[in-house]
Structure formats: structure tokens, C-alpha cells
């Protein structure tokens, strides 16, 4: 018996997936543990419960709180760490006789250096963002009685703010500091701005900071959310107002970084508003492309935005209605800006969605209302295209076997029951309807009493998922990542200032985003389970004290096994779909940013290059 293992890293955490190579249950297996070598030091990843309510955690033998599943996450790694894993069965005739089955453990995975760097010129960085989480509850408890999250995230020295902002905050601050230190310039187009550290980083650059600042959400009487910040910045940076009226939003969140001669070097895009909540309490991402040509293209758009002042002249949309494709790191980057004249950006994206062969993962903030049957497909949101692929059997790209996982922050008219008080929806493929999460499901009030050591979790009102990301076939032949400020619906394409970057063929980047999405999805799915069962005295109270727990996971043709195989990259049974558009230079693909162990050739570790709307 041998065990296949894959480890995916996105800088924020590592995601481990494993499976016995014969796909058969292991006799007397009470679960698994992951033996970890972190910078050479040995430890074990473990679960949070034993076999009964009475079991106490043993720090000397943490593996006794075994993992009765085939996917786990390690949040104990940091950028620069070197890490390896071995999956070890925990076996015994009963819970009192369990031991490590080292003889049947997987080989150590190849050494991986933890980093947000996907390929030489492309990196992705994520914040923690989800405040309804166990580690946040414990951190808040350490800050005294009734700590206020708003005050915490406003304090640059607060350790919880630092933790919530993840790798995203230090990366942005470093980009700003490096630009200032070398006498460079920045050109930013921002929707919202109020974070104290990010403001300080911008103002430190002075008049070499060229900033188009929008009015954010419409807040009467001025309808300028950024008014106080704008007034404070007026003579500190080269400030250009963009105060648009409804139904428009000047919604970009990108910054171009230039050298001392004003030559573009790199660009930061993604979903993150430069606010305290955007940085700390909403799930967000930042994508950095270290390439002068891509950066120049963003700078050209910046000038178009500036010249448009507070309006939407015809030549603005005309310029945005064609894209440009760049070859970089063996992949292609197709960059779109909006508004467009006829939703050309969405048409390009939906052809790629139609071509997905293995799976689709996503995070949406608010893609908008689903278009009715009397509306043309160009008015669909991209979420509507995803749902149609595994729900509408009349479509030529119909494929009910697609692996689909995603989270949406807002109620979607035309898809789910209207209830604005329920802000999160989980999607789990064609066989399961969208699952609306009540606030109770996101804040399991009695989670501690019913579920062992879990703490009561917190969640304020407002935005929880703010990333706008679609990942297609992350472990297939043509992995795709779509992200930016774009909400991925027709309104954004038709009415807003926004950007959408589509990266094809960059497998490490796709794996990084996929790992981020599935971690968020699983967190919400667990909370939904807790809320559904927390008052049931007969529901799950610990690990199964037999080897039968494996049966559901390993059932041939079962959904659980399909999910494990998807993450292991086994897509031999995937159905064919329609051809993808030709975006320009054909990407050369590349290996997923992962390390493996088990039979067959080992994939190399990822490269460690130097290079609320």
C-alpha cells in the first residue's frame, strides 16, 4: 500500500490532499496525521477532537487527534519557510490501541519554499479576512473584554490587524516603500481609501504619487465616501478627483509602480479596496505582475480615466472594448478594462468558462441579477454561465460532472430565495442546490457547548467575501485565473470603471487561487453543518472509532472520491467541451505549484524566484 500526496501553497497556507494509491480502505485505520518538517523541525498536523467528548488533547502525541478526511490545511507556515510532509496512517483495533503506521506512510514530499510568488514575474497575495473563524475568536479573547473589531483594524500596531491582513498588507507596503526609496512614482486608480498605513505609504511619495480617487459608495449628502480623505490628500499628492453619478462606480483598485524616470515596472491589481475593512475583514486578493509592458498598459488606462474627469466620454468605452494579450512566464495575460461598448470582456471570459473540462471554483461579491430568458446571453453574469454549464442540459457545453465549488457574498435575484439578511451562498455543483447561510450559520452561537473546544465565533454585518475570482481547470492542461476589481457581471462591464485580468496557462497561479477558494468554502460549509446540528445531542461528537469512516470517502463514483481525485489532478474521465478562444500567444502551460509524493514521477516544488463594492 502506498499513499499519493499533493501539497499546494499560496504563501498564506499549504493545502494537503492525499489518497491510498489503490483507493481502498486501510484496515484498522482510525485516521491520518501529517508529519511535517518545517525548516527541519519535526511536528504533526492534527485535528481538534478525539474519539469522544472526554478525550483530552495530548501535546506529546498530537496525532491521536487524527484527521478523518483526505484534505487538510496548514496555517502554521510563513513565507520563506521550507516545508515537507508525510501522510501517516493512524491505526489500531480500537481508540485505546492506536499508533502511527510509519511503515505505510507516504514518502516525504519534495521540499517546498513557502511564497506568494507563483512564477518569476507573477505573484498572488491574500489576506485572512474571514473574521468568523476560530483563530480570530481566540485572538479576540486574548485582547480583553468586549474588544471592538473596528478599533482593532484601525490600529497599525495591533497584532490581530496584522494577522487579519495576511500577506497582502506587507506586500503593498513594501511596494510603496521600495518606490519611495528609489525615487520612483506611482499611478493609482482607487475606489475607496481610508487605511492609515496605506495612506501613509502613498503620502510618503508626495507629488510623485499620482492618484485618481473616486467617490466610493454613494453616501448623502455629498455622495462622496472619500471626502475627508480627499480633503486631507489635496496638497500632499498629485490628486485627481473622479466623482461619478449613479448608476456608475469608478471602481478600480490598481496601482502602477514606476522607476525614478517614470517608466512603468509593475502593477498591482485584484479585489482589495484600500480601506481598513478591505485589508482586514473582507476576503480579498492582490495580484502583482512584474512586467513593464503590462504596467504600461495599465498606465495608459490610468490616463484615459484621468482625462474622463467625472464623465464617461464615448472614446473611453471604445478604447476599453478591445483587449491586449501579453506573453509572460510561459503563459498569457489578457487584460480588459471597462466600461465596454458591448460587454466584449464578458464574451471573452464566458468562452473560457464554456471550455472548462474539469472544474470551476469561484468567489463572487455581487455579480448582479440573473438575466431572464428574454435577455441575450451578453447580459448574463459569469456566475450565470457557470451555473448553466452544469444545470442546463439543452446547452452544448452542458457537463453535470464538472467539479464546482464557490462562495457568493450577496443574494442573487433570479437564483436564490430573496432574503437580504442572508449574505452568503455556497455552491456545490449540479446535484446540490445553492445553500443559503443564515447569520446563525455564520455565527454558531452555541458552537462551543456542542462541538468540544470550538469557540463562539463573531461576524459583523456587511461584506464578508469581496474577492472576485474564477478559476478554471487549475490542475488541467489550460488553467485559467480571472480576477481584478470587476464584479463579473453585465452592470460592471457596461457602467463601471473596472479591470479584469485573465491569465491562461499559469498553473502555479491557478493552484494558489484554487487553494484560497476551497479554504474559504470549507470554512463556511463547516459552520453551516454546525448550525444545522448544534442542538442535536446525537450528532457528531468526535471521531469514528472504527475504520468504516473511510467508506464514504472512497466509494467508487461517489462525490467525495471525485473531489479528492480532482485535487490530485486525476481528470481522465473529464468530458470534452467547446473550443477556447485564441487570446494570442499560446501558453506553454507548466506544472502546478505543488509537490507530490507517491508512485510516479515527482513534480518539482514551485519556483523560488527573486524576482465594498
C-alpha positions, -999 to +999 in steps of 0.1 A: +000+000+000+012+035-008-003+070-005-004+097-031+001+132-018-001+167-032+007+199-014-005+233-028+010+265-014-002+301-019+020+318+006-008+321+031-011+284+039-005+250+024-033+226+013-026+189+016-045+163-004-039+125-002-053+091-012-042+055-010-029+046-044-053+016-047-083+038-035-091+011-009-098+015+028-068+008+051-076-020+076-080-006+112-072+029+101-086+054+126-075+084+105-043+101+094-018+126+106+006+147+086+042+145+097+058+179+090+093+190+086+092+228+090+127+243+085+140+209+096+119+207+128+095+178+131+059+182+142+025+167+134-007+183+119-037+171+138-075+176+142-093+193+171-112+164+186-106+128+198-130+099+197-153+111+225-163+143+244-140+131+272-108+128+252-081+153+261-055+166+237-021+152+244+007+176+233+032+149+234+012+128+209-009+153+189-015+127+162-040+110+185-065+137+174-064+121+139-077+135+106-106+115+094-105+130+059-082+134+029-077+171+027-062+194+053-047+229+057-016+240+074-017+276+086+015+273+106+038+281+077+052+316+068+068+330+037+104+318+034+097+286+054+109+253+039+084+225+045+079+188+037+051+165+046+045+128+050+010+114+054+009+087+081-020+064+088-031+062+125-041+025+130-054+003+158-081-022+167-097+005+188-090+040+200-070+028+230-045+009+208-039+035+181-003+040+168+015+056+139+018+032+110+051+046+098+058+016+076+029+026+053+035+064+055+039+083+023+074+094+012+083+129+023+071+154-003+099+174-021+110+205-001+088+235-008+096+271+000+065+290+011+059+321-010+033+341-027+054+340-059+037+319-085+061+323-114+090+346-120+070+377-128+036+369-113+026+367-076-006+365-057-012+376-021-042+371+001-055+384+034-072+363+061-103+385+060-128+360+074-135+372+110-159+343+116-131+319+123-118+300+153-084+316+154-100+351+154-122+341+184-091+331+203-072+362+193-100+384+204-103+366+237-067+375+244-074+412+239-096+416+269-133+420+275-156+430+246-129+441+221-142+461+192-131+448+158-133+483+143-108+497+167-085+467+163-083+470+125-077+508+128-046+503+149-015+495+128+003+481+159-025+457+168-013+420+162-048+409+152-049+436+125-015+423+113-028+388+112-061+395+095-044+415+067-023+384+059+004+386+033-014+413+014-007+442+037+031+438+040+033+433+002+016+465-006+035+484+020+068+470+006+059+481-029+052+516-017+083+518+004+106+505-024+091+530-048+097+559-024+133+548-016+144+547-052+127+580-061+100+563-082+064+572-090+031+556-086-002+560-105-032+547-087-069+545-095-088+537-063-125+534-054-122+537-016-093+548+006-090+551+044-065+526+057-039+545+079-008+526+068-017+526+031-024+563+033+009+569+049+026+549+022+010+569-005+016+603+010+053+595+017+058+595-021+044+630-022+038+646-056+052+616-073+021+598-062-005+604-090-039+593-076-073+592-093-096+589-063-133+580-069-162+588-046-168+552-034-202+542-023-229+569-026-234+585+008-256+615+010-254+644+012-221+647-008-222+612-022-185+611-016-174+584+008-138+596+005-145+633+012-124+635+044-095+616+030-097+636-003-095+669+016-066+657+036-047+645+005-054+675-017-019+692-013+001+661-003-001+641-035-010+647-072-047+641-067-073+639-094-110+636-085-133+612-103-168+618-088-193+598-109-230+596-106-253+566-103-255+540-119-218+542-124-190+533-100-154+544-105-145+510-091-108+503-100-083+492-074-050+492-093-016+509-088+012+512-113+048+514-099+074+533-119+111+539-116+127+573-110+123+581-147+086+574-146+090+542-166+064+516-155+078+484-139+050+465-123+013+467-115-009+457-085-045+447-093-070+425-076-101+430-055-088+449-025-102+483-016-075+504+002-096+505+033-093+490+068-122+466+061-109+458+026-075+449+040-086+432+072-122+419+074-131+410+039-117+381+019-096+398-008-067+392-031-039+411-047-022+401-080+012+416-089+025+414-124+062+424-126+063+434-163+069+468-179+046+461-209+016+451-187+023+480-164+024+504-193-010+492-205-024+499-170-008+533-171-024+541-205-057+532-189-050+555-159-045+584-183-078+576-200-096+576-166-079+609-156-089+625-188-125+614-185-127+635-153-162+628-139-178+615-170-180+587-195-170+600-229-175+578-259-138+572-266-134+559-231-156+528-238-142+525-273-106+522-260-118+496-235-137+474-259-106+456-272-081+438-250-044+433-252-026+399-246+009+396-232+031+365-232+047+361-197+063+332-178+051+307-204+015+318-200-007+345-215-023+375-197-053+391-214-062+425-199-096+440-201-108+474-189-144+486-187-168+502-195-170+485-228-194+492-257-209+457-259-197+435-229-168+422-250-149+413-219-176+390-206-179+374-240-142+365-240-145+352-204-176+331-210-159+313-239-133+301-215-159+291-190-177+271-217-144+253-224-137+243-188-133+205-188-127+195-152-138+221-127-147+257-118-140+274-085-151+309-077-156+338-052-181+365-061-190+396-042-221+407-061-223+397-098-258+411-101-292+399-111-295+369-133-308+379-167-342+364-176-349+341-206-359+370-227-325+387-223-294+380-246-266+360-231-243+390-232-263+404-203-257+373-182-233+374-152-204+350-154-219+332-124-250+325-146-228+309-172-211+287-146-245+276-132-258+269-167-229+246-175-240+220-150-277+228-148-290+234-184-290+201-204-300+219-235-267+238-238-239+223-260-214+229-231-236+211-205-215+190-182-230+178-149-197+161-140-179+194-136-164+199-101-180+232-090-172+249-057-178+286-048-190+312-024-211+343-032-214+372-008-248+386-019-283+374-026-286+368-064-320+377-078-333+350-101-312+323-085-320+320-048-348+329-025-349+366-018-336+374+018-312+403+020-304+393+056-286+362+044-254+374+028-235+342+019-244+314-006-224+282-011-224+264-045-215+227-047-221+216-082-251+204-102-265+179-077-269+203-048-290+235-049-273+267-037-271+267+001-281+299+018-264+305+051-283+323+078-265+346+101-268+319+127-248+296+104-220+321+101-221+328+138-227+295+155-237+308+189-235+275+207-207+260+188-185+257+219-211+238+240-219+213+213-187+209+195-159+204+220-133+231+220-146+254+193-152+289+204-182+311+197-174+329+165-180+365+155-192+381+123-202+418+119-227+430+093-215+439+059-192+424+033-175+390+040-164+378+006-151+406-016-128+387-039-139+385-075-122+353-088-129+325-112-105+296-116-110+271-144-093+237-146-065+246-121-048+212-125-057+207-162-040+214-194-052+250-197-056+265-162-073+299-161-075+326-134-098+356-138-096+384-112-095+421-107-119+448-095-146+436-119-177+421-102-180+398-133-215+409-143-231+429-170-236+461-150-199+463-142-190+457-178-215+483-191-214+510-164-183+509-142-146+517-143-131+483-137-104+459-147-104+422-154-071+402-158-074+368-174-043+346-170-042+314-191-016+286-187-001+297-153-006+265-133+011+277-101-011+308-100-043+288-106-034+264-079-027+293-055-061+308-061-079+274-060-064+267-026-076+301-013-111+295-026-115+260-012-103+270+022-130+298+024-156+274+010-148+247+036-149+272+065-185+282+056-196+247+049-185+236+084-203+265+100-235+255+081-231+220+094-227+232+130-257+254+128-278+227+114-269+202+142-257+221+172-289+213+192-289+176+183-274+155+211-269+126+188-250+144+161-212+141+156-193+143+188-159+130+178-140+107+155-155+074+144-140+046+164-137+021+135-122+021+101-157+025+085-152+063+083-132+057+051-161+040+032-180+072+023-149+090+011-137+060-010-170+049-025-164+043-062-182+070-082-190+089-050-188+127-048-162+126-021-139+105-041-144+126-072-134+157-051-102+141-039-093+130-074-099+164-087-074+179-062-050+152-070-052+161-107-068+129-119-092+141-146-090+112-170-128+109-172-134+146-179-159+154-207-149+174-237-164+209-243-163+237-268-130+252-280-114+281-261-108+315-277-074+322-291-061+350-269-028+354-285+005+336-280-003+300-269+008+294-233+033+267-227+015+256-196+038+245-168+035+224-136+011+231-108+026+249-079+027+218-058+049+190-045+039+154-046+048+120-030+038+086-040+041+064-071+052+080-104+074+110-111+076+137-086+067+172-096+092+199-087+085+224-059+073+258-070+100+282-081+116+304-055+124+333-078+139+366-067+124+384-090-172+472-007-184+471-040 
